[in-house]
Amino acid sequence: MAMSGVKLTENCMTVYNEIQKGKKHRYAIFVIKNGEIDVEKLGEKENNYEQFLGDLQQKDGAKDDCRYGVYDYEYKFAPEGADAQFKSKIFLLCWCPDSSAIKKKMLYSSSFDTLKRAFVGVHKVIQANGQDEVEQSAVEEVLRATDRN
């Protein structure tokens, strides 16, 4: 349990295992409601990054809203002197736009640790506050930084 007192629902762990081990979904979006982190939306295996961003960047009335996301990102990796291959890395993202409500940002930031501890096997954890930090090129750059050439 996080310092904020927010707990993870069992469904979150089930969905994470389906993404990590079962490769059943491309991504999952999580939201805090009623004092718990729960699954809000699942992305089908054929969904792309743009659809992920659309599901992640929801509004709370007129204001931007916070969300968590887990994404199984696939990309082509071409190390020097070897054939190109496809790689898959799972990243965990905390989306707290600067324009969202202060209380929401504090709640999501302080509860993020709960997900980080529960989701064992995530390759990269990303905290994003602006559109430039969630662009596909920026995320791919962060994931490729851990590759060895």
Solvent accessible surface area in square Angstrom, and as a share of the most:
residue,aa,sasa,rsa
1,M,137,0.61
2,A,7,0.05
3,M,193,0.86
4,S,43,0.28
5,G,37,0.36
6,V,5,0.03
7,K,113,0.48
8,L,40,0.20
9,T,23,0.14
10,E,156,0.70
11,N,75,0.39
12,C,0,0.00
13,M,63,0.28
14,T,69,0.40
15,V,6,0.03
16,Y,3,0.01
17,N,56,0.29
18,E,45,0.20
19,I,0,0.00
20,Q,49,0.22
21,K,151,0.64
22,G,41,0.39
23,K,88,0.37
24,K,123,0.52
25,H,25,0.11
26,R,28,0.10
27,Y,0,0.00
28,A,0,0.00
29,I,0,0.00
30,F,0,0.00
31,V,17,0.10
32,I,18,0.09
33,K,104,0.44
34,N,147,0.75
35,G,43,0.42
36,E,74,0.33
37,I,0,0.00
38,D,34,0.18
39,V,23,0.13
40,E,73,0.33
41,K,96,0.41
42,L,63,0.31
43,G,0,0.00
44,E,98,0.44
45,K,59,0.25
46,E,145,0.65
47,N,33,0.17
48,N,80,0.41
49,Y,5,0.02
50,E,114,0.51
51,Q,88,0.39
52,F,0,0.00
53,L,12,0.06
54,G,46,0.44
55,D,21,0.11
56,L,0,0.00
57,Q,54,0.24
58,Q,63,0.28
59,K,125,0.53
60,D,74,0.39
61,G,72,0.69
62,A,102,0.79
63,K,109,0.46
64,D,40,0.21
65,D,11,0.05
66,C,0,0.00
67,R,16,0.06
68,Y,0,0.00
69,G,0,0.00
70,V,0,0.00
71,Y,9,0.03
72,D,0,0.00
73,Y,6,0.02
74,E,87,0.39
75,Y,10,0.04
76,K,113,0.48
77,F,15,0.06
78,A,70,0.54
79,P,22,0.14
80,E,149,0.67
81,G,94,0.90
82,A,61,0.48
83,D,125,0.65
84,A,50,0.38
85,Q,89,0.39
86,F,153,0.64
87,K,56,0.24
88,S,45,0.29
89,K,17,0.07
90,I,5,0.03
91,F,0,0.00
92,L,0,0.00
93,L,0,0.00
94,C,0,0.00
95,W,14,0.05
96,C,1,0.01
97,P,6,0.04
98,D,103,0.53
99,S,65,0.42
100,S,6,0.04
101,A,35,0.27
102,I,117,0.59
103,K,172,0.73
104,K,56,0.24
105,K,43,0.18
106,M,129,0.58
107,L,61,0.30
108,Y,1,0.00
109,S,56,0.36
110,S,46,0.30
111,S,0,0.00
112,F,7,0.03
113,D,61,0.32
114,T,12,0.07
115,L,0,0.00
116,K,86,0.36
117,R,137,0.50
118,A,28,0.22
119,F,3,0.01
120,V,114,0.66
121,G,40,0.38
122,V,29,0.16
123,H,101,0.45
124,K,68,0.29
125,V,65,0.37
126,I,18,0.09
127,Q,82,0.36
128,A,0,0.00
129,N,50,0.26
130,G,20,0.19
131,Q,86,0.38
132,D,104,0.54
133,E,71,0.32
134,V,0,0.00
135,E,71,0.32
136,Q,73,0.33
137,S,87,0.56
138,A,32,0.25
139,V,1,0.01
140,E,39,0.17
141,E,125,0.56
142,V,52,0.30
143,L,1,0.00
144,R,88,0.32
145,A,85,0.66
146,T,74,0.43
147,D,25,0.13
148,R,209,0.76
149,N,136,0.70
